C-alpha cells in the first residue's frame, strides 16, 4: 500500500509540474504578445546597401509556422521575395544616402534565370545612375555569377574561384528498386513528352524527353551566356566555359587566378580587403576593426521603403506546387487562392488582375479552382493578364488560360500541356512475405483502387479514360484561350516543355516582359493610365502572433545558412547532395496528394529547391547522419 501511495504522489507531482510549466508558458507568450509590437521602420543613414543573400530569391517566400520558430526547426535557409529585392535596388539607385550596393554572395544558392535577369536589370540601372555595385564571394556558381556579372567590381577570395556548369545533370530513376520491392506502379497519362512518371516506370530517360529538354536547356543556356556576355564584354567567357581545365592549368591550378586571367573577376581579395574597398566608397564603419564600412542592412531598407500598395490592379501570385485545399504562402493552395480572388472581388475596387505564375504545376482540381475564380472576375468585366516567372508549366499554364494576355520571358519554362495519374499497389510486395488478399465484390469497382490486392482491369480502364478526358479539357482550354483548333494545340501539347522564346513563336504566349510590364498591360486593358496605375497584392497576410515570433527569433545575427560550404568544391557538392535527396520528395508525391496531376518534372530541376517540409527535413537529417 505504501508503494502505491508513493507512486501516486510521484504522479501528482509530475502533474502539478506540467500544469505549472504550461501556465508559465501561457503567461510568457501572453506577455510577449502584449508587450512586443512590430518593429518600427529604422532610420536609414548613409553607407552601402548590403544585399547579403544567404539563401534563395523566390517569387513568394514560405511562411514558417509559430511551432517551427519556437522549437528551432526552421527552414535551412532564408528566402528573399523577388519584388522586394528589385524594389530595394531600384530605390537605392535614386537614394543619395546609398553610396554603393554590395552583393554578398557567399551563401547565395540561386533563384532561377528569369528572376536573376530581372535583378540584374535593376543593378544595371544603379550603375547607369553612376553608383558602384560590388560583388564578393568565395566561390561563384552559375546563379551567383549571373548576378555578379552586373556588378562594376567582382571580387573573389584568393582561395575560391568560379565554376560555371550550365543547366542539366542526372536525376533518379526508381524502376529497378520498384521491381525489386515488388511494387506495381499504375500509370495513366496522355502526352508523349509527359515524363513526370518516367522515374517510376523506366530506368533511364526516354528519347522524347531527352530531345525536348535538350532544346529547352539549349535555349535558356544561350540566354544565360548572352546576358552574362553583355554584362561582362571583356571576359573570355566562351573559352572558360568550353575548357575550364585549360584555364586552371594555365594558372597552375589556382582557380581564382584562372578566373582573373579570363576576365571573369576583377580583383582577388579576402573579406577584409573587400571591406576596405567598400569603405573607400561608402565611408568607414564606427568601430576600428579593419575592413568595416558604413552598412545599410537590407531588411531595414526594405522596411523603411516599402512597395507602394493600394492600387486597383490586383496581383495574385501562384507560386510553388499547386495543391488541393488550403496552403500557406510559397505553395499554391487551390482553395486559398480562389478565396483570395473572391474576397478581393467583393471588398476591393479592382479594375484588372495580374496573375503572377511561378509554378511547375500540380493538382488538376486545384488548378481548375484557381482558373474558375479568375473566370468569375472576367465575368464582371475585369481583364486578366498572366505574368510568367521562371516556370509556368502544366498546372501553371492551366491557370494562365484564363488570361486575356500572357506575358513571359525568353528563359521562362512553360507548356507541358499534359495530364497524368499514378498510383502504387503492393500485392507483389506482400506476396514476397507471404501475405495474400481475398474478398467479395458486388461491383467491378468494389474496393478499388485496391492498393494491397491489385487494381481491376475495369478500374485501370476507367482511370485512363478519366485522364484522357481531362487532357481533352486542357487542350480545349488552351485552344479557346489562344484561338487555335484543338487539333493544332495537340501537336504542340503532348506534355512537351518549351522555353519562352519558342512558346511565343508557337502562340502559347503573347509577348515578353516583367511583372511591371504585365501591370502596365493590365492597366491599358482596364483603360487606366499605365504611368500612374499601381498594384495591390492579393495575398495572405501573416498573423500578428507569427510576426511577433518571427521578430523575436530572427535577429540580425541569426544565420540560417551557416552549414553551407563557401569553397567552390564544397558548395557544388552541397548543392548536388540536396538535389539527390529529391528522392524523398518524389516518394512523398507518389504516395500523397492529388492522384490526377498536371505537373512538370523537368521544370523542378531548373530551380534550386531546398526542401522546407519539416518531416522531410527531419528525414534528410537522419539520412545524412547515417551515411
VEXDREN-2710 file (C-alpha; in Angstrom, 1 decimal):
% VEXDREN-2710
k/r/px/py/pz
1/UNK/0.0/0.0/0.0
2/UNK/2.9/2.3/0.8
3/UNK/4.3/1.7/-2.6
4/UNK/1.0/2.6/-4.3
5/UNK/0.9/5.8/-2.3
6/UNK/4.4/6.7/-3.2
7/UNK/3.7/6.2/-6.9
8/UNK/0.5/8.3/-6.6
9/UNK/2.5/11.1/-5.0
10/UNK/5.1/11.0/-7.8
11/UNK/2.3/11.1/-10.5
12/UNK/0.6/14.0/-8.8
13/UNK/3.9/15.9/-8.5
14/UNK/4.5/15.3/-12.3
15/UNK/1.0/16.5/-13.0
16/UNK/1.5/19.6/-10.9
17/UNK/4.8/20.3/-12.5
18/UNK/3.3/20.0/-16.0
19/UNK/0.4/22.3/-15.1
20/UNK/2.8/24.9/-13.7
21/UNK/5.0/24.7/-16.8
22/UNK/2.0/25.1/-19.1
23/UNK/0.8/28.2/-17.1
24/UNK/4.3/29.7/-17.2
25/UNK/4.5/29.2/-20.9
26/UNK/1.0/30.5/-21.5
27/UNK/1.6/33.7/-19.5
28/UNK/5.0/34.1/-21.0
29/UNK/3.5/34.0/-24.5
30/UNK/0.7/36.3/-23.4
31/UNK/3.2/38.8/-22.0
32/UNK/5.2/38.7/-25.2
33/UNK/2.1/39.3/-27.3
34/UNK/1.0/42.3/-25.2
35/UNK/4.4/43.9/-24.8
36/UNK/6.0/43.4/-28.2
37/UNK/4.9/45.2/-31.3
38/UNK/6.1/45.1/-34.9
39/UNK/9.4/46.9/-35.2
40/UNK/9.1/50.5/-36.5
41/UNK/11.0/51.4/-39.6
42/UNK/14.6/52.0/-39.0
43/UNK/16.1/55.4/-39.7
44/UNK/18.4/54.9/-42.7
45/UNK/21.8/56.6/-42.6
46/UNK/24.3/56.9/-45.4
47/UNK/26.5/54.0/-46.5
48/UNK/26.5/50.9/-48.7
49/UNK/23.3/48.9/-49.1
50/UNK/24.3/45.3/-48.4
51/UNK/22.4/42.5/-50.1
52/UNK/23.6/39.6/-48.1
53/UNK/21.7/37.0/-49.9
54/UNK/22.0/33.9/-47.7
55/UNK/19.6/31.6/-49.5
56/UNK/17.4/31.9/-52.5
57/UNK/15.4/34.5/-54.3
58/UNK/11.8/33.4/-54.8
59/UNK/8.5/34.7/-56.0
60/UNK/6.8/34.1/-52.7
61/UNK/8.6/33.1/-49.6
62/UNK/7.2/30.2/-47.5
63/UNK/5.7/31.2/-44.1
64/UNK/7.3/29.4/-41.2
65/UNK/4.8/28.2/-38.6
66/UNK/4.9/29.5/-35.0
67/UNK/5.7/26.0/-33.8
68/UNK/8.8/25.7/-36.0
69/UNK/10.0/29.1/-34.9
70/UNK/9.6/28.3/-31.2
71/UNK/11.2/24.8/-31.5
72/UNK/14.0/26.0/-33.7
73/UNK/13.1/23.6/-36.5
74/UNK/13.4/26.4/-39.1
75/UNK/13.9/26.2/-42.8
76/UNK/17.6/25.5/-43.7
77/UNK/18.0/28.9/-45.3
78/UNK/16.2/32.2/-46.0
79/UNK/14.0/33.1/-49.0
80/UNK/14.0/36.6/-50.3
81/UNK/11.0/37.9/-52.2
82/UNK/11.9/38.9/-55.7
83/UNK/9.9/42.1/-55.9
84/UNK/11.4/43.3/-52.6
85/UNK/14.9/42.8/-53.8
86/UNK/14.2/44.6/-57.1
87/UNK/12.4/47.5/-55.3
88/UNK/15.3/47.9/-52.8
89/UNK/17.8/48.1/-55.6
90/UNK/15.8/50.5/-57.7
91/UNK/15.1/52.7/-54.7
92/UNK/18.8/52.7/-53.8
93/UNK/19.7/53.9/-57.3
94/UNK/17.8/57.1/-56.6
95/UNK/18.7/57.4/-52.9
96/UNK/21.5/59.9/-52.2
97/UNK/22.2/58.2/-48.9
98/UNK/23.2/55.0/-50.6
99/UNK/26.8/55.4/-51.8
100/UNK/27.1/51.8/-53.2
101/UNK/25.5/48.4/-53.4
102/UNK/27.2/45.4/-52.1
103/UNK/26.3/41.9/-53.2
104/UNK/27.4/39.4/-50.6
105/UNK/27.0/36.1/-52.5
106/UNK/29.0/33.7/-50.3
107/UNK/25.8/31.8/-49.2
108/UNK/23.7/32.5/-52.2
109/UNK/22.1/29.4/-53.6
110/UNK/20.1/30.8/-56.6
111/UNK/16.7/31.9/-57.8
112/UNK/16.1/30.9/-61.3
113/UNK/17.3/32.5/-64.5
114/UNK/14.3/34.7/-65.2
115/UNK/14.3/36.2/-61.6
116/UNK/18.0/36.8/-61.7
117/UNK/17.8/38.5/-65.0
118/UNK/15.3/41.0/-63.5
119/UNK/17.6/41.6/-60.5
120/UNK/20.5/42.1/-63.0
121/UNK/18.5/44.7/-64.9
122/UNK/17.9/46.6/-61.7
123/UNK/21.6/46.5/-60.9
124/UNK/22.3/47.8/-64.4
125/UNK/20.0/50.8/-63.6
126/UNK/22.1/51.5/-60.5
127/UNK/25.3/51.5/-62.5
128/UNK/23.6/53.8/-65.1
129/UNK/23.0/56.2/-62.2
130/UNK/26.8/56.3/-61.7
131/UNK/26.7/54.3/-58.4
132/UNK/29.1/51.4/-57.9
133/UNK/28.0/47.9/-57.4
134/UNK/30.5/45.5/-55.8
135/UNK/30.1/41.7/-55.6
136/UNK/32.0/39.3/-53.3
137/UNK/32.1/35.6/-52.9
138/UNK/34.5/32.8/-52.0
139/UNK/33.1/30.8/-54.9
140/UNK/30.7/31.7/-57.7
141/UNK/28.4/29.2/-59.4
142/UNK/26.0/29.8/-62.3
143/UNK/23.3/31.8/-60.5
144/UNK/25.7/33.7/-58.3
145/UNK/27.8/34.7/-61.2
146/UNK/24.8/35.7/-63.2
147/UNK/24.1/38.4/-60.6
148/UNK/27.8/39.3/-60.1
149/UNK/28.3/39.9/-63.8
150/UNK/26.1/43.0/-63.4
151/UNK/28.5/44.5/-60.8
152/UNK/31.0/47.2/-61.6
153/UNK/33.6/45.2/-59.5
154/UNK/33.7/41.5/-59.0
155/UNK/35.8/40.3/-56.1
156/UNK/36.6/36.6/-55.3
157/UNK/38.5/35.2/-52.4
158/UNK/42.0/34.0/-53.4
159/UNK/41.2/30.5/-52.3
160/UNK/38.0/30.4/-54.2
161/UNK/37.1/30.5/-57.9
162/UNK/34.3/30.5/-60.5
163/UNK/32.6/27.3/-61.6
164/UNK/30.2/27.6/-64.5
165/UNK/28.4/24.2/-65.1
166/UNK/25.3/25.1/-67.1
167/UNK/21.9/23.6/-66.8
168/UNK/21.3/19.9/-66.8
169/UNK/22.5/16.9/-64.8
170/UNK/21.3/13.5/-63.6
171/UNK/18.1/12.6/-61.9
172/UNK/17.0/9.5/-60.1
173/UNK/15.0/6.6/-61.7
174/UNK/13.3/4.1/-59.4
175/UNK/12.1/1.4/-61.7
176/UNK/14.9/-1.1/-60.7
177/UNK/14.2/-0.6/-57.0
178/UNK/10.4/-0.7/-57.5
179/UNK/10.8/-4.1/-59.3
180/UNK/13.0/-5.5/-56.5
181/UNK/10.4/-4.4/-53.9
182/UNK/7.6/-5.8/-56.0
183/UNK/5.6/-2.5/-56.1
184/UNK/3.3/-2.1/-59.0
185/UNK/3.0/1.4/-60.3
186/UNK/-0.2/2.1/-62.2
187/UNK/0.4/5.0/-64.6
188/UNK/-2.4/6.8/-66.5
189/UNK/-1.2/9.6/-68.8
190/UNK/-1.7/11.5/-72.0
191/UNK/1.3/13.1/-73.7
192/UNK/4.3/11.6/-75.5
193/UNK/6.5/14.0/-73.6
194/UNK/4.8/13.8/-70.2
195/UNK/7.9/12.5/-68.5
196/UNK/6.9/13.2/-64.8
197/UNK/6.1/9.5/-64.4
198/UNK/9.2/8.2/-66.2
199/UNK/11.3/7.7/-63.0
200/UNK/8.7/5.2/-61.8
201/UNK/8.3/3.2/-65.0
202/UNK/11.8/3.4/-66.6
203/UNK/15.4/3.0/-65.7
204/UNK/16.5/5.9/-67.9
205/UNK/15.3/9.0/-69.8
206/UNK/13.1/8.4/-72.9
207/UNK/14.3/9.7/-76.2
208/UNK/11.3/12.1/-76.4
209/UNK/12.0/13.6/-73.0
210/UNK/15.7/13.9/-73.8
211/UNK/15.2/15.7/-77.1
212/UNK/12.6/18.1/-75.6
213/UNK/14.9/19.1/-72.7
214/UNK/17.9/19.4/-74.9
215/UNK/16.0/22.0/-76.8
216/UNK/14.8/23.9/-73.7
217/UNK/18.1/23.8/-71.9
218/UNK/19.9/24.8/-75.0
219/UNK/17.8/27.9/-75.3
220/UNK/18.0/29.0/-71.7
221/UNK/21.7/28.3/-71.6
222/UNK/22.2/30.5/-74.6
223/UNK/20.2/33.2/-72.9
224/UNK/22.4/33.0/-69.9
225/UNK/25.6/33.3/-71.9
226/UNK/24.1/36.2/-73.9
227/UNK/23.2/38.1/-70.7
228/UNK/26.5/37.5/-68.9
229/UNK/28.5/38.2/-72.0
230/UNK/26.7/41.5/-72.5
231/UNK/27.3/42.4/-68.8
232/UNK/31.0/41.4/-69.0
233/UNK/32.0/42.1/-72.6
234/UNK/35.7/41.8/-71.7
235/UNK/35.5/38.4/-70.2
236/UNK/36.8/35.3/-72.1
237/UNK/33.6/33.6/-71.1
238/UNK/33.2/31.1/-74.0
239/UNK/36.8/29.8/-73.7
240/UNK/36.5/29.5/-69.9
241/UNK/33.2/27.5/-70.2
242/UNK/34.4/25.4/-73.0
243/UNK/37.7/24.3/-71.3
244/UNK/37.9/25.2/-67.6
245/UNK/40.6/22.7/-67.1
246/UNK/42.9/24.6/-69.6
247/UNK/42.2/27.8/-67.7
248/UNK/43.1/26.1/-64.5
249/UNK/46.3/24.6/-65.8
250/UNK/47.4/28.0/-67.2
251/UNK/47.0/29.4/-63.6
252/UNK/48.9/26.3/-62.1
253/UNK/45.7/25.0/-60.5
254/UNK/44.7/28.3/-58.9
255/UNK/41.0/28.7/-59.8
256/UNK/40.7/32.2/-58.5
257/UNK/43.7/33.3/-60.6
258/UNK/42.2/31.4/-63.6
259/UNK/39.0/33.5/-63.3
260/UNK/41.1/36.7/-63.0
261/UNK/43.2/35.7/-66.1
262/UNK/40.0/35.1/-68.1
263/UNK/38.4/38.4/-67.0
264/UNK/35.6/36.8/-65.1
265/UNK/36.5/38.7/-61.9
266/UNK/38.3/42.0/-61.3
267/UNK/40.1/41.5/-58.0
268/UNK/41.4/38.8/-55.8
269/UNK/41.0/39.6/-52.1
270/UNK/39.6/38.4/-48.8
271/UNK/36.7/40.0/-46.9
272/UNK/39.0/42.5/-45.1
273/UNK/40.4/43.8/-48.3
274/UNK/37.0/43.9/-49.9
275/UNK/35.6/45.8/-46.9
276/UNK/38.4/48.3/-47.1
277/UNK/37.5/48.9/-50.7
278/UNK/33.8/49.5/-49.9
279/UNK/34.9/51.8/-47.1
280/UNK/36.6/54.0/-49.7
281/UNK/33.2/54.4/-51.4
282/UNK/30.7/54.4/-48.5
283/UNK/32.7/55.6/-45.5
284/UNK/34.5/53.8/-42.7
285/UNK/32.4/51.9/-40.1
286/UNK/32.1/53.1/-36.5
287/UNK/34.5/50.6/-35.0
288/UNK/38.2/50.3/-35.6
289/UNK/38.3/46.8/-36.9
290/UNK/39.8/46.6/-40.4
291/UNK/37.5/46.1/-43.3
292/UNK/34.5/47.7/-41.7
293/UNK/32.4/50.2/-43.6
294/UNK/29.1/52.1/-43.2
295/UNK/26.5/49.4/-43.9
296/UNK/22.8/49.8/-44.6
297/UNK/21.1/46.5/-43.8
298/UNK/18.7/45.1/-46.4
299/UNK/15.8/44.3/-44.0
300/UNK/15.9/47.8/-42.5
301/UNK/16.0/49.3/-46.0
302/UNK/13.0/47.3/-47.2
303/UNK/11.1/48.2/-44.1
304/UNK/11.9/51.9/-44.5
305/UNK/10.9/52.0/-48.2
306/UNK/8.1/49.5/-48.8
307/UNK/6.5/49.0/-52.1
308/UNK/3.5/51.3/-52.7
309/UNK/0.4/49.2/-52.5
310/UNK/-3.3/50.0/-52.5
311/UNK/-3.8/50.4/-56.2
312/UNK/-6.5/49.0/-58.5
313/UNK/-4.5/46.3/-60.3
314/UNK/-4.8/43.2/-58.3
315/UNK/-1.7/41.0/-58.3
316/UNK/-2.4/37.3/-57.5
317/UNK/0.6/35.0/-57.0
318/UNK/0.6/31.3/-57.9
319/UNK/4.0/30.1/-56.6
320/UNK/5.3/26.7/-55.9
321/UNK/3.4/23.4/-56.2
322/UNK/-0.4/23.7/-56.9
323/UNK/-2.1/21.6/-54.3
324/UNK/-5.7/20.9/-53.3
325/UNK/-7.3/22.8/-50.4
326/UNK/-5.6/25.4/-48.3
327/UNK/-1.9/26.2/-48.2
328/UNK/0.4/28.8/-46.7
329/UNK/2.4/31.2/-48.9
330/UNK/5.0/29.6/-51.1
331/UNK/2.6/26.8/-52.0
332/UNK/-0.4/27.4/-54.2
333/UNK/-3.4/26.1/-52.4
334/UNK/-6.4/26.0/-54.8
335/UNK/-9.0/26.9/-52.3
336/UNK/-6.7/29.5/-50.6
337/UNK/-6.0/31.4/-53.9
338/UNK/-9.6/31.1/-55.1
339/UNK/-10.9/32.5/-51.8
340/UNK/-8.4/35.4/-52.0
341/UNK/-9.6/36.3/-55.5
342/UNK/-13.3/36.1/-54.5
343/UNK/-12.7/38.2/-51.4
344/UNK/-10.8/40.8/-53.4
345/UNK/-13.6/41.0/-55.9
346/UNK/-16.1/41.6/-53.1
347/UNK/-14.1/44.0/-51.0
348/UNK/-11.7/45.9/-53.3
349/UNK/-12.3/48.2/-56.2
350/UNK/-10.3/46.1/-58.8
351/UNK/-10.1/47.3/-62.4
352/UNK/-7.8/44.4/-63.6
353/UNK/-6.0/41.4/-62.3
354/UNK/-2.4/40.2/-63.0
355/UNK/-1.8/36.6/-62.4
356/UNK/1.9/36.1/-61.4
357/UNK/2.8/32.4/-62.1
358/UNK/6.0/30.7/-60.9
359/UNK/4.9/27.1/-60.7
360/UNK/5.6/23.7/-62.3
361/UNK/2.0/22.7/-61.7
362/UNK/0.4/20.1/-59.6
363/UNK/-3.2/19.2/-58.9
364/UNK/-5.6/19.5/-61.8
365/UNK/-8.5/20.1/-59.4
366/UNK/-6.7/23.0/-57.7
367/UNK/-5.6/24.5/-61.0
368/UNK/-9.1/24.5/-62.2
369/UNK/-10.3/26.0/-59.0
370/UNK/-7.9/29.0/-59.5
371/UNK/-8.8/29.3/-63.1
372/UNK/-12.5/29.3/-62.3
373/UNK/-12.1/32.1/-59.8
374/UNK/-10.3/34.2/-62.4
375/UNK/-13.1/33.5/-64.9
376/UNK/-15.5/34.9/-62.3
377/UNK/-13.5/38.1/-62.4
378/UNK/-13.7/38.2/-66.2
379/UNK/-17.4/37.7/-66.0
380/UNK/-17.5/41.0/-64.1
381/UNK/-15.7/42.7/-67.0
382/UNK/-12.3/42.7/-65.2
383/UNK/-9.4/41.9/-67.6
384/UNK/-6.8/39.4/-66.6
385/UNK/-3.1/39.3/-67.6
386/UNK/-0.8/36.4/-66.8
387/UNK/2.8/37.2/-66.0
388/UNK/5.1/34.2/-66.1
389/UNK/8.3/34.0/-64.0
390/UNK/10.9/31.2/-64.1
391/UNK/8.3/28.4/-64.6
392/UNK/4.7/28.4/-65.7
393/UNK/4.1/24.8/-66.9
394/UNK/1.4/22.2/-66.7
395/UNK/-0.9/23.4/-64.0
396/UNK/0.9/26.7/-64.1
397/UNK/-0.2/27.0/-67.8
398/UNK/-3.7/25.7/-67.0
399/UNK/-4.4/28.7/-64.7
400/UNK/-2.8/31.0/-67.3
401/UNK/-5.5/30.1/-69.8
402/UNK/-7.9/32.4/-68.0
403/UNK/-5.8/35.4/-69.1
404/UNK/-6.6/37.8/-71.9
405/UNK/-2.9/38.2/-72.5
406/UNK/0.1/36.1/-71.4
407/UNK/3.5/37.8/-70.8
408/UNK/6.6/35.7/-70.3
409/UNK/10.4/35.9/-70.6
410/UNK/12.7/34.2/-73.1
411/UNK/14.0/31.9/-70.4
412/UNK/10.6/31.1/-68.9
413/UNK/9.9/27.4/-69.0
414/UNK/6.3/26.8/-70.0
415/UNK/4.0/24.5/-71.8
416/UNK/4.0/20.9/-70.6
417/UNK/0.3/20.6/-71.6
418/UNK/-0.4/17.1/-70.5
419/UNK/-2.1/15.1/-67.7
420/UNK/-1.1/12.0/-65.7
421/UNK/-2.2/10.0/-62.8
422/UNK/0.0/7.5/-60.8
423/UNK/-1.0/5.1/-58.0
424/UNK/1.1/2.3/-56.4
425/UNK/-0.2/-1.1/-55.4
426/UNK/1.6/-3.6/-53.2
427/UNK/0.2/-7.0/-54.0
428/UNK/3.6/-8.4/-55.2
429/UNK/5.4/-6.9/-52.3
430/UNK/3.1/-8.5/-49.8
431/UNK/3.2/-11.8/-51.6
432/UNK/7.0/-11.9/-51.1
433/UNK/6.4/-12.0/-47.3
434/UNK/3.5/-14.5/-47.5
435/UNK/0.6/-12.1/-47.4
436/UNK/-2.3/-12.5/-49.8
437/UNK/-5.7/-11.0/-50.1
438/UNK/-9.2/-12.2/-50.9
439/UNK/-12.7/-10.9/-50.6
440/UNK/-16.2/-10.4/-52.2
441/UNK/-17.1/-7.8/-54.8
442/UNK/-20.6/-6.6/-55.5
443/UNK/-19.5/-4.5/-58.5
444/UNK/-16.4/-4.3/-60.7
445/UNK/-15.3/-1.3/-58.6
446/UNK/-15.8/-2.7/-55.1
447/UNK/-12.8/-1.9/-53.0
448/UNK/-11.0/-0.1/-55.9
449/UNK/-8.3/1.1/-56.1
450/UNK/-7.2/-2.0/-54.2
451/UNK/-3.7/-1.0/-53.0
452/UNK/-3.0/-4.3/-51.4
453/UNK/-4.7/-6.7/-53.8
454/UNK/-4.1/-5.0/-57.1
455/UNK/-6.3/-2.9/-59.4
456/UNK/-9.0/-4.5/-61.5
457/UNK/-8.9/-4.0/-65.3
458/UNK/-12.1/-2.1/-65.1
459/UNK/-10.6/0.4/-62.7
460/UNK/-7.4/0.8/-64.8
461/UNK/-9.5/1.5/-67.9
462/UNK/-11.8/3.9/-66.1
463/UNK/-8.8/5.8/-64.7
464/UNK/-7.1/6.1/-68.1
465/UNK/-10.4/7.3/-69.6
466/UNK/-10.6/9.9/-66.9
467/UNK/-7.1/11.2/-67.6
468/UNK/-7.8/11.3/-71.3
469/UNK/-10.9/13.3/-70.7
470/UNK/-9.1/15.9/-68.6
471/UNK/-6.4/16.1/-71.3
472/UNK/-9.1/16.9/-73.8
473/UNK/-10.4/19.6/-71.5
474/UNK/-6.9/21.0/-71.0
475/UNK/-6.4/21.1/-74.8
476/UNK/-9.8/22.7/-75.2
477/UNK/-9.0/25.4/-72.6
478/UNK/-5.8/26.2/-74.5
479/UNK/-7.5/26.2/-77.8
480/UNK/-10.2/28.6/-76.7
481/UNK/-7.7/30.9/-74.9
482/UNK/-5.2/31.0/-77.7
483/UNK/-7.7/31.0/-80.6
484/UNK/-6.4/27.7/-82.0
485/UNK/-8.0/24.5/-83.1
486/UNK/-7.8/21.6/-80.6
487/UNK/-6.0/19.6/-83.3
488/UNK/-3.3/22.2/-83.6
489/UNK/-2.9/22.5/-79.8
490/UNK/-2.5/18.8/-79.6
491/UNK/0.5/18.9/-81.9
492/UNK/2.3/21.4/-79.5
493/UNK/1.0/19.8/-76.3
494/UNK/1.6/16.1/-75.5
495/UNK/3.3/17.2/-72.3
496/UNK/6.2/18.9/-74.2
497/UNK/8.1/21.7/-72.4
498/UNK/9.0/24.9/-74.2
499/UNK/11.3/27.8/-73.5
500/UNK/9.6/31.2/-73.5
501/UNK/11.1/32.2/-76.9
502/UNK/9.8/29.1/-78.6
503/UNK/6.4/29.4/-76.8
504/UNK/6.0/32.9/-78.2
505/UNK/6.6/31.6/-81.7
506/UNK/4.1/28.8/-81.2
507/UNK/1.5/31.3/-79.9
508/UNK/1.4/30.0/-76.3
509/UNK/2.4/33.4/-75.0
510/UNK/1.8/36.9/-76.4
511/UNK/5.0/38.7/-75.6
512/UNK/8.0/39.3/-73.3
513/UNK/8.1/41.4/-70.2
514/UNK/8.4/41.7/-66.5
515/UNK/5.7/41.8/-63.8
516/UNK/5.7/45.6/-64.1
517/UNK/5.1/45.3/-67.9
518/UNK/2.2/43.0/-67.2
519/UNK/0.8/45.5/-64.7
520/UNK/1.1/48.2/-67.4
521/UNK/-0.6/45.9/-69.9
522/UNK/-3.5/45.2/-67.5
523/UNK/-3.9/49.0/-66.9
524/UNK/-4.3/49.5/-70.6
525/UNK/-6.9/46.8/-70.9
526/UNK/-8.7/48.4/-68.0
527/UNK/-8.4/51.8/-69.7
528/UNK/-6.2/53.2/-66.9
529/UNK/-3.1/55.3/-67.3
530/UNK/-0.2/52.8/-67.1
531/UNK/2.1/55.5/-65.8
532/UNK/0.0/56.1/-62.7
533/UNK/-1.6/52.6/-62.2
534/UNK/-0.5/50.9/-59.0
535/UNK/-0.8/47.3/-57.9
536/UNK/-2.5/45.8/-54.9
537/UNK/-1.1/42.5/-53.8
538/UNK/-3.8/40.0/-53.1
539/UNK/-2.1/37.5/-50.8
540/UNK/-2.3/36.1/-47.3
541/UNK/-1.1/38.4/-44.6
542/UNK/0.9/36.8/-41.7
543/UNK/-1.0/36.8/-38.5
544/UNK/0.1/39.2/-35.7
545/UNK/1.4/36.4/-33.4
546/UNK/3.6/34.9/-36.2
547/UNK/5.0/38.3/-36.9
548/UNK/6.0/38.8/-33.3
549/UNK/7.7/35.4/-33.1
550/UNK/9.5/36.0/-36.4
551/UNK/10.9/39.2/-35.0
552/UNK/11.8/37.6/-31.7
553/UNK/13.6/34.5/-33.2
554/UNK/15.1/36.2/-36.2
555/UNK/17.8/38.6/-35.1
556/UNK/20.3/40.3/-37.3
557/UNK/23.0/37.8/-36.2
558/UNK/20.8/34.8/-36.9
559/UNK/22.4/32.8/-39.7
560/UNK/20.2/30.0/-41.1
561/UNK/22.8/29.1/-43.7
562/UNK/25.9/28.6/-41.5
563/UNK/26.2/25.0/-42.7
564/UNK/26.6/25.9/-46.4
565/UNK/30.2/25.4/-47.6
566/UNK/31.7/28.5/-49.1
567/UNK/34.6/27.0/-51.1
568/UNK/33.7/26.1/-54.7
569/UNK/34.1/22.3/-54.3
570/UNK/32.1/22.1/-51.1
571/UNK/29.4/24.3/-52.4
572/UNK/28.9/22.3/-55.6
573/UNK/28.8/19.0/-53.6
574/UNK/26.3/20.6/-51.1
575/UNK/24.0/21.6/-53.9
576/UNK/24.2/18.2/-55.6
577/UNK/23.6/16.5/-52.3
578/UNK/20.3/18.3/-51.8
579/UNK/19.3/17.5/-55.4
580/UNK/20.0/13.9/-54.7
581/UNK/17.6/14.0/-51.7
582/UNK/14.8/14.9/-54.2
583/UNK/14.1/11.1/-53.9
584/UNK/12.4/11.8/-50.5
585/UNK/10.1/14.3/-52.2
586/UNK/9.5/12.0/-55.2
587/UNK/8.3/9.2/-53.0
588/UNK/6.2/11.6/-51.0
589/UNK/4.5/12.8/-54.2
590/UNK/3.8/9.2/-55.2
591/UNK/2.1/8.3/-52.0
592/UNK/0.2/11.5/-51.2
593/UNK/-1.5/14.4/-52.9
594/UNK/-3.8/14.6/-55.9
595/UNK/-3.8/11.4/-58.0
596/UNK/-4.5/13.3/-61.3
597/UNK/-1.9/15.9/-61.9
598/UNK/-0.8/18.5/-64.5
599/UNK/2.8/18.6/-63.3
600/UNK/6.2/19.1/-64.9
601/UNK/9.2/17.0/-63.8
602/UNK/11.8/18.8/-65.8
603/UNK/10.7/22.2/-64.6
604/UNK/11.5/21.3/-61.0
605/UNK/15.1/20.7/-61.9
606/UNK/15.6/24.3/-63.2
607/UNK/15.4/25.9/-59.7
608/UNK/17.4/25.4/-56.6
609/UNK/14.9/23.7/-54.3
610/UNK/15.9/23.3/-50.7
611/UNK/13.1/21.5/-49.0
612/UNK/11.0/23.3/-46.5
613/UNK/8.8/20.4/-45.3
614/UNK/9.5/19.7/-41.6
615/UNK/9.1/16.0/-41.8
616/UNK/11.3/15.8/-45.0
617/UNK/14.0/17.9/-43.3
618/UNK/14.0/15.5/-40.3
619/UNK/14.3/12.5/-42.6
620/UNK/17.1/14.2/-44.6
621/UNK/18.9/14.9/-41.3
622/UNK/18.6/11.3/-40.3
623/UNK/19.9/10.0/-43.7
624/UNK/22.8/12.4/-43.6
625/UNK/23.6/11.2/-40.1
626/UNK/23.6/7.6/-41.2
627/UNK/25.6/8.0/-44.4
END
